[in-house]
Amino acid sequence: MPTISEVISRHKFGGAPCVVPGCGELPVERHHVTYDPPEIVPICRNHHNEITRINGQEAKGGLTTRRRQSIWRRFLGGEFNKRRPKLK
């Protein structure tokens, strides 16, 4: 029997996994890569916490749309892997 989180995730995101390459976890969060224009992706809780932390660390001087997109591409490309804990 599916968990409540699985049911909600399938309803919200159609059952697709977290967008982070190699993750495979069900997404339970919507991450705003950008706000204007809005670019929102389904992501698991661990990766959402991680990219939110990284955005906070990189935010000195503000986060423009271009800067947020750059951080997101670097995150997906594994540039922050040294800080990334192994996920189960």
WOPEFEN-V977092 format. One record per backbone hydrogen bond with DSSP energy under -1.0 kcal/mol. NH is the residue of the N-H (numbers start at 1). CO is the residue of the C=O. If there is no record, write none. Layout:
NH | CO
NH | CO
//
This chain:
7 | 3
8 | 4
9 | 5
10 | 6
11 | 7
12 | 8
13 | 9
14 | 10
16 | 13
18 | 25
19 | 42
23 | 20
28 | 43
29 | 43
31 | 41
33 | 31
33 | 39
34 | 39
39 | 34
41 | 31
43 | 29
48 | 44
49 | 45
50 | 46
51 | 47
52 | 48
53 | 49
54 | 50
55 | 51
56 | 52
57 | 53
58 | 54
62 | 59
68 | 64
69 | 65
70 | 66
71 | 67
72 | 68
73 | 69
74 | 70
75 | 71
76 | 72
77 | 73
78 | 75
79 | 74
81 | 78
83 | 80
//
